[in-house]
Amino acid sequence: MKKCFNLLLVIPFFVSAQTGKPKAVIGIVVDQMRQEYLYRFAPKYGDGGFKRLMNQGFMVKNAHYNYIPTLTGPGHAAVYTGATPSVNGVIGNEWYERSESKTVNCVEDRRFAPVGTATAGQGMVSPFRMLSTTVTDELKLSTQGQARVIGISIKDRGAVLPAGHIPDGAFWYDGSTGNFISSTYYKPGLPMWVEQFNQLKLADKYLSKEWNTLLPIGSYTECGPDNSRTESIMRGKDKPVFPYNLPELRKANGDLDLITRTPFGDDLLTDLAKAAIDGAEIGKDAITDFLAISYSTPDLIGHAMGPNSVEVMDTYLRLDRNIQDLLSTLDKKIGAGQYIVFLTADHAVADIPQDLISINIPAGYFNSLDVEKGLQEHLQKYFPGQNLIEDISNNQVYLNPSAFPEEPKSGGLNFMVASEVVAQFLRSADGVAEVFTKTQLLNITPAGNSVQDLLARGMNFKRSGDIVFTLKPGWSWAGGARANHGSGHTYDTHIPMLFYGKGIKHGVSYKYHSVTDIAPTISALLDIKMPNGCSGQPVEELFH
């Protein structure tokens, strides 16, 4: 992709205008991190990682996602655009795209080819499905393209969406090769620093180790027992317990891809971040640069083991050391007090329903296959012989437009009747909390954080389904991951929001803030335009 800027010669005024600004912004998104992990695991954290950010930076204790669904793709888009899915268009990790008559991934783009791998299906991505600019885009525009912007993650969407539409590169992990790869959307080849990093074969080296607890397992009193029946069992083991002999387990568990399901995936990404600081020359001149880091491994481990597992606690104790290592590197390479860091999450996570059921807390499993079958049968009573359902996904029902040939805009009487028949059936389904039609949601102006408001902010007029439903608190989908997320309940919406570094005083706010407030806050700190779809507001308390 060619990026056109009217690049000027170095103008003293432009450089002087950068005086007082940080040399770099480091955005950290931890996939599936609850706010409570900052407190629950704090007795075992060191002083230089999470505690450094909390004790020396500014913490928003009541930060939430203000839309449904709380998923990885939408989360990363919201953090960096300052907009909800209704505006930025990222309504799920994947969704049914009517214009293409298929389900698409949020960063899928078949117009481009992978860079750095020959693995089929890898790297054919771009940010084009994200419809508004990011704070990283605005930094590029503000500096006439001179700011260096890099996005890195284990997941492709964790690198692509934060980096925005016009970065210098986005890089993510290819589990088939153990390398970090990219897309021809950015450049035809990998930069030399990524090539050199890949040649180190660090994933292979990490997988030659044993994963045991960082501290004596008896000291892990802030989580549940090691052997829980609700945890996933890795192939080659008979129990989900420490230690994990990775050299013996890797062949049966995806080989090089196994690192993404161990804390060593966070180590590997931290290594890449340090390589990027040197190789991409982050913070080396007077123009502010941006490094977006998204730690995906906590999500992959969290889904398999659950938020009360020893594995998740150990992952966060090790991530704490990664954060300390990263901050120490920034101090040395860029200079203490010369950069800004923000840390947040793309969503949090629910407890495993069976764990709640076992201690008499209301919870359950929603059987989507049974409900879909029942819905199809129910519709035949009212519309015999017709195929009214085009797709059901992401708790949304897409009606088939061809079933209403006289109503091309899907707004006529039969369409409204069909919508209500679907809605009434879903309301009777076990585990369903609320059901709304698209018409209902589009006719409100979200003003608070009711379920209806959250759904309205998560619904994009062109991309979303015709009927959407939510589950009761504590309920999750049957047959999926052990622990899940996606709802508008506080266990999924309440996430960390930490700001640290140049120009940021120590402080704590208990006021409600939405995750869409991060991008405008960084924009205000950098004196640049807010992203063009931004609906969030700067965290005012941080500036007083």
C-alpha positions in Angstrom: 0.0 0.0 0.0 1.4 3.4 -1.0 1.0 6.1 1.6 1.0 9.7 0.2 2.0 12.6 2.4 3.3 16.0 1.5 6.5 15.4 3.4 8.4 18.6 4.0 12.0 19.1 4.8 12.7 19.4 8.5 11.3 22.7 9.5 12.5 24.2 12.8 9.0 25.4 13.6 7.5 21.9 13.2 10.2 20.4 15.5 9.8 23.2 18.1 6.0 22.5 18.1 6.8 19.0 19.3 8.7 20.4 22.3 7.1 19.2 25.5 5.5 16.2 23.9 6.5 12.6 24.7 8.9 10.9 22.4 6.7 7.9 22.3 3.3 6.5 23.3 3.1 2.9 24.2 -0.4 1.5 24.1 -0.9 -1.8 26.0 -4.0 -3.9 25.6 -4.2 -7.1 27.6 -6.7 -9.5 26.1 -9.3 -10.6 28.7 -8.0 -8.7 31.7 -10.4 -7.9 34.5 -9.9 -4.8 36.6 -9.9 -7.0 39.7 -6.7 -8.7 38.6 -4.9 -5.5 39.6 -6.1 -6.0 43.2 -6.5 -9.8 43.6 -3.0 -10.7 42.5 -1.3 -7.6 43.9 0.2 -9.3 46.9 2.4 -11.3 44.4 3.2 -8.5 42.0 6.6 -6.8 42.1 7.0 -3.1 42.4 8.2 -2.4 38.8 5.2 -3.6 36.7 1.5 -3.1 37.3 2.2 -1.5 40.7 4.5 1.1 39.1 1.7 2.1 36.7 -0.8 2.2 39.6 1.4 3.9 42.2 3.0 6.4 39.9 0.4 6.8 37.2 -3.3 7.7 37.0 -5.8 5.0 37.4 -9.5 5.0 36.4 -11.1 2.5 38.8 -14.6 2.5 37.2 -13.8 2.0 33.5 -16.2 0.0 31.4 -17.1 -1.0 27.9 -20.2 0.9 26.9 -21.6 -1.4 24.3 -22.3 -5.1 23.5 -20.6 -7.3 22.3 -17.4 -7.3 24.5 -15.1 -9.1 22.1 -11.5 -8.8 21.0 -12.0 -7.1 17.6 -14.6 -4.6 18.8 -12.5 -3.9 21.9 -9.3 -3.0 20.1 -11.2 -0.9 17.6 -13.0 1.0 20.4 -9.8 1.7 22.4 -8.1 3.2 19.4 -11.0 4.9 17.5 -12.8 6.2 20.6 -15.9 5.0 18.9 -18.4 2.2 19.4 -19.2 -0.5 16.8 -22.2 1.6 15.7 -19.7 4.0 14.2 -16.4 2.2 13.7 -18.2 -0.9 12.1 -16.3 -3.6 14.0 -19.3 -5.4 15.4 -17.6 -8.7 16.2 -14.5 -10.8 15.7 -16.4 -12.0 12.7 -19.9 -11.4 11.5 -22.3 -12.3 8.7 -21.7 -9.8 5.9 -24.8 -9.5 3.8 -23.1 -7.8 0.9 -20.8 -10.8 0.6 -23.3 -13.5 1.6 -20.8 -15.0 4.0 -19.2 -14.7 7.5 -16.1 -12.5 7.5 -13.3 -11.9 10.0 -13.0 -8.3 11.2 -9.6 -7.9 9.5 -10.1 -10.3 6.6 -9.1 -8.8 3.2 -8.5 -11.2 0.3 -7.1 -8.4 -1.8 -3.8 -8.7 0.0 -1.2 -11.5 0.5 0.7 -12.7 3.5 4.3 -11.4 4.1 6.7 -13.6 5.9 4.9 -17.0 5.6 3.6 -19.4 3.0 0.9 -20.7 5.3 -2.5 -20.7 3.5 -5.0 -18.2 4.9 -2.4 -16.3 7.0 -1.8 -12.6 6.4 -4.6 -11.8 4.0 -5.7 -9.0 6.1 -6.1 -5.2 6.4 -7.9 -2.7 8.6 -10.4 -1.7 5.8 -13.5 -3.1 7.7 -12.8 -0.5 10.5 -14.7 2.5 9.2 -13.2 5.4 11.3 -9.7 6.6 12.1 -7.7 5.7 15.1 -5.6 7.8 17.4 -2.6 6.3 15.6 -3.9 7.5 12.3 -4.4 10.9 13.7 -0.8 11.0 15.0 0.4 10.1 11.5 -1.7 12.8 9.9 -0.7 15.4 12.4 3.0 14.8 11.8 2.7 14.7 8.0 3.6 11.0 8.2 6.8 11.5 10.2 5.6 9.7 13.4 6.5 6.0 13.4 3.5 3.8 14.2 3.9 0.0 14.8 1.3 -2.6 16.0 2.3 -6.0 17.4 0.3 -8.9 18.8 0.0 -12.6 18.8 -3.4 -12.2 17.1 -3.7 -10.5 13.7 -6.6 -8.3 14.8 -4.7 -7.3 18.0 -2.0 -5.8 15.7 -4.0 -4.6 12.7 -6.8 -2.6 14.4 -4.6 -0.6 16.9 -2.0 0.3 14.2 -4.8 1.9 12.2 -5.0 2.5 8.4 -1.7 4.2 7.7 1.0 2.7 10.0 4.6 1.8 9.3 3.7 -1.9 9.9 1.6 -4.4 11.9 3.0 -7.8 12.9 1.5 -10.9 14.4 2.4 -14.5 15.2 2.2 -17.4 12.8 1.9 -20.5 14.8 2.8 -22.7 11.9 6.3 -21.2 11.5 7.0 -19.5 14.8 7.6 -16.2 13.0 6.0 -12.8 13.1 4.3 -12.0 9.8 2.5 -9.2 8.1 0.4 -8.4 5.0 1.2 -6.7 1.6 -1.3 -4.1 2.7 1.6 -2.5 4.5 4.8 -3.4 2.6 5.9 -6.2 0.2 8.4 -7.6 2.7 9.2 -7.7 6.4 11.6 -5.0 7.7 15.1 -6.1 8.5 14.5 -5.9 12.3 11.6 -8.3 12.1 13.6 -10.7 9.8 16.4 -10.6 12.3 14.1 -11.2 15.2 12.5 -14.2 13.4 16.0 -15.7 12.8 16.5 -16.0 16.6 13.8 -18.8 16.7 12.7 -17.7 20.1 9.4 -19.5 20.1 11.3 -22.8 19.6 13.6 -21.9 22.5 10.8 -21.0 24.9 9.0 -24.3 24.0 12.1 -26.2 25.1 11.3 -25.1 28.7 9.0 -26.5 31.3 6.0 -24.3 32.4 5.9 -24.5 36.2 4.6 -21.9 38.6 6.7 -18.8 38.9 6.4 -19.0 42.7 5.9 -22.0 45.0 2.4 -23.3 44.1 1.4 -23.3 47.8 1.6 -19.5 47.8 -1.1 -19.2 45.1 -3.8 -18.4 47.6 -5.5 -15.8 45.4 -6.9 -18.4 43.0 -8.6 -21.8 43.2 -7.1 -25.3 43.4 -4.7 -26.4 40.6 -6.9 -29.4 39.6 -10.4 -28.3 38.7 -12.9 -30.3 36.7 -13.9 -27.2 34.7 -10.4 -26.6 33.3 -9.4 -27.9 29.8 -6.9 -30.7 29.8 -4.0 -30.3 27.4 -3.4 -33.3 25.0 -0.8 -35.6 26.5 -1.8 -34.9 30.1 -4.4 -36.6 32.3 -5.1 -33.7 34.5 -5.0 -29.9 34.1 -2.1 -29.4 36.6 1.4 -28.1 36.9 4.0 -28.7 35.7 3.6 -28.6 31.9 6.5 -30.4 30.1 6.4 -28.3 26.9 9.0 -30.3 24.9 6.9 -33.4 25.4 3.5 -31.7 24.9 4.2 -29.5 21.9 3.8 -32.0 19.1 0.3 -33.0 20.2 -0.7 -29.4 20.9 0.0 -27.6 17.7 3.8 -27.5 18.0 5.0 -23.9 17.6 1.4 -22.7 18.1 1.5 -24.1 21.7 3.4 -21.0 22.9 0.3 -18.9 22.4 -1.3 -20.9 25.2 1.5 -20.5 27.7 2.8 -17.3 29.4 5.9 -17.6 27.2 3.8 -16.1 24.4 3.8 -12.9 26.5 7.6 -13.2 26.9 7.9 -13.6 23.1 5.8 -10.5 22.4 7.8 -8.5 25.0 11.0 -9.5 23.2 9.4 -8.3 19.9 8.4 -5.0 21.5 12.0 -4.4 22.6 13.2 -5.3 19.1 10.8 -2.8 17.7 12.0 0.0 19.9 15.5 -0.5 18.5 14.7 -1.6 14.9 11.9 0.8 14.2 13.7 3.6 16.1 10.8 4.3 18.4 11.3 7.6 20.4 14.6 8.4 18.7 13.8 12.0 17.6 11.5 14.9 18.5 8.5 13.5 16.6 6.2 11.4 18.9 6.1 7.7 17.8 3.5 5.1 18.7 4.0 1.4 19.6 0.8 -0.5 20.1 1.2 -3.8 22.0 -1.6 -6.3 22.5 -1.0 -9.3 24.7 -3.2 -12.1 23.5 -2.0 -15.0 25.5 -4.0 -14.2 28.7 -7.2 -14.6 26.6 -6.2 -18.0 25.2 -5.2 -19.3 28.6 -8.2 -17.7 30.2 -10.7 -19.3 27.8 -9.2 -22.8 28.5 -8.7 -22.6 32.2 -11.0 -19.9 33.6 -10.4 -16.8 35.7 -10.0 -18.6 39.0 -7.3 -21.0 37.8 -3.6 -21.2 38.9 -2.7 -21.0 35.2 -4.3 -17.6 34.8 -2.8 -16.3 38.1 0.6 -17.5 37.0 0.2 -15.8 33.6 -0.5 -12.5 35.3 2.4 -12.8 37.7 4.7 -13.4 34.7 3.0 -10.6 32.7 3.8 -8.3 35.6 7.4 -9.0 35.0 7.0 -8.4 31.3 5.6 -5.0 32.0 8.5 -4.3 34.4 11.0 -5.4 31.7 9.3 -3.2 29.1 9.2 -0.1 31.3 12.9 -0.6 32.2 13.7 -0.8 28.5 11.7 2.3 27.8 13.6 4.1 30.5 17.0 3.1 29.0 16.2 3.5 25.3 13.8 6.5 25.3 14.4 8.1 28.7 12.5 8.0 32.0 9.8 10.6 31.9 10.0 10.9 28.1 7.2 8.6 27.1 3.5 7.8 27.9 2.1 4.4 28.5 -1.6 3.5 28.7 -2.8 0.0 29.7 -6.3 -1.4 29.3 -8.1 -4.5 28.1 -10.2 -5.4 25.1 -12.8 -7.0 27.4 -12.9 -8.9 30.7 -14.3 -12.3 31.3 -17.1 -14.3 33.1 -16.7 -17.0 35.6 -17.2 -20.5 34.4 -20.9 -21.2 34.8 -20.4 -24.6 36.3 -18.2 -23.2 39.0 -21.0 -20.8 39.9 -23.7 -23.5 39.8 -21.6 -25.6 42.2 -21.8 -22.9 44.9 -25.5 -22.0 44.3 -24.9 -18.8 42.4 -27.4 -18.5 39.5 -25.8 -19.4 36.1 -26.4 -21.7 33.2 -25.5 -22.7 29.6 -27.4 -21.5 26.6 -27.8 -24.2 23.9 -27.7 -22.2 20.7 -28.1 -25.2 18.4 -31.3 -26.3 20.1 -32.7 -22.8 20.1 -31.9 -22.4 16.4 -33.6 -25.7 15.5 -36.6 -24.7 17.6 -36.8 -21.3 16.0 -36.8 -22.7 12.5 -39.6 -25.1 13.4 -41.6 -22.3 15.1 -41.4 -20.1 12.1 -42.8 -22.8 9.9 -46.1 -22.5 11.8 -46.5 -18.9 10.6 -44.6 -19.0 7.3 -44.9 -22.6 6.0 -42.4 -23.6 3.3 -40.4 -20.4 3.6 -36.7 -20.0 4.6 -36.8 -16.9 6.8 -33.4 -17.2 8.5 -30.3 -16.1 6.6 -27.9 -16.4 9.5 -27.7 -16.6 13.3 -24.4 -15.5 14.9 -23.1 -13.2 17.6 -26.5 -13.4 19.4 -28.1 -11.9 16.3 -30.7 -13.2 13.8 -30.4 -12.1 10.2 -33.7 -12.5 8.3 -33.6 -13.6 4.7 -34.4 -10.5 2.5 -35.5 -12.9 -0.4 -38.3 -14.1 1.8 -39.9 -10.6 1.6 -39.7 -9.8 -2.2 -42.3 -7.1 -1.9 -40.4 -5.4 0.9 -36.9 -4.6 -0.5 -36.1 -2.4 2.3 -37.2 -4.9 4.9 -39.6 -2.6 6.5 -43.0 -3.9 5.5 -45.7 -5.6 7.4 -44.6 -9.2 6.9 -41.0 -8.4 7.8 -42.2 -6.7 11.0 -44.4 -9.7 11.8 -41.6 -12.1 11.2 -39.3 -10.0 13.4 -41.8 -10.1 16.3 -42.4 -13.9 15.9 -38.6 -14.5 16.2 -38.3 -12.1 19.1 -41.2 -13.7 21.0 -39.7 -17.2 20.5 -36.3 -16.0 21.8 -37.8 -14.4 24.8 -39.1 -17.9 25.9 -35.7 -19.6 25.4 -34.0 -20.7 28.6 -31.2 -18.3 29.6 -32.3 -15.4 27.4 -32.6 -12.1 29.2 -33.8 -9.5 26.7 -34.6 -9.4 23.0 -34.8 -6.3 20.7 -35.4 -5.8 17.0 -33.1 -3.6 15.0 -35.9 -1.1 14.5 -36.3 -0.7 18.3 -32.6 -0.1 18.8 -32.2 2.3 15.9 -35.1 4.4 17.2 -33.4 5.3 20.5 -30.5 7.7 21.3 -28.3 5.9 23.8 -28.0 8.1 26.9 -27.1 5.7 29.6 -25.9 2.2 30.1 -29.1 0.1 30.1 -29.0 -3.1 28.1 -30.9 -1.4 25.3 -28.3 1.5 25.3 -25.4 -1.0 25.2 -26.9 -3.0 22.3 -27.7 0.2 20.4 -24.1 1.3 20.5 -23.0 -2.1 19.4 -25.3 -2.2 16.4 -24.1 -1.0 13.0 -27.0 -0.1 10.7 -25.6 -1.9 7.6 -23.8 -4.8 9.3 -25.9 -6.0 12.2 -28.7 -8.5 12.3 -32.4 -7.8 12.5 -33.0 -9.2 16.0 -30.5 -9.3 18.9 -30.7 -11.0 22.2 -28.7 -11.1 25.5 -28.2 -13.8 28.1 -28.9 -13.6 31.8 -26.1 -12.9 34.2 -23.8 -15.9 34.7 -25.0 -17.6 31.6 -22.7 -18.6 28.7 -22.9 -20.6 25.5 -22.9 -24.4 25.7 -20.2 -26.3 23.9 -17.7 -23.4 23.6 -14.8 -22.3 25.7 -14.7 -23.1 29.4 -14.8 -19.3 30.2 -16.3 -16.7 27.9 -17.1 -13.1 27.4 -19.2 -10.9 25.1 -22.0 -9.7 27.4 -22.8 -6.3 28.8 -22.6 -7.5 32.4 -20.0 -5.9 34.6 -17.8 -9.0 34.7 -17.3 -8.5 30.9 -17.3 -4.7 30.8 -15.1 -3.7 33.8 -11.5 -3.3 32.7 -8.3 -1.6 33.7 -7.6 2.0 32.5 -4.1 3.2 33.5 -2.1 6.2 32.2 1.5 6.7 33.1 4.4 8.9 32.0 5.2 12.4 30.7 2.7 15.0 31.8 0.6 12.5 33.8 0.3 13.1 37.6 -0.4 10.3 40.1 -4.0 10.0 40.9 -7.2 7.8 41.1 -10.6 8.5 39.7 -13.8 6.6 40.8 -16.0 8.3 38.1 -17.5 6.2 35.4 -15.5 6.3 32.2 -16.1 4.3 29.0 -13.2 2.7 27.1 -13.9 5.1 24.3 -12.4 7.9 26.5 -8.9 6.5 26.0 -8.3 7.7 22.4 -9.5 11.3 23.1 -7.4 11.4 26.3 -4.2 10.5 24.3 -5.2 12.9 21.6 -5.5 15.7 24.1 -2.1 14.8 25.7 -0.5 14.9 22.2 -2.4 18.0 21.0 -3.7 16.2 17.9 -7.2 15.8 16.4 -9.4 13.2 17.9 -10.3 10.2 15.7 -13.0 11.2 13.2 -15.7 8.9 14.7 -14.8 9.5 18.3 -17.7 9.8 20.8 -15.6 9.5 24.0 -14.3 12.4 26.1 -10.9 13.0 27.6 -10.5 11.8 31.2 -10.9 15.3 32.7 -9.6 14.4 36.1 -6.2 13.4 34.6 -5.6 17.0 33.5 -6.2 18.7 36.9 
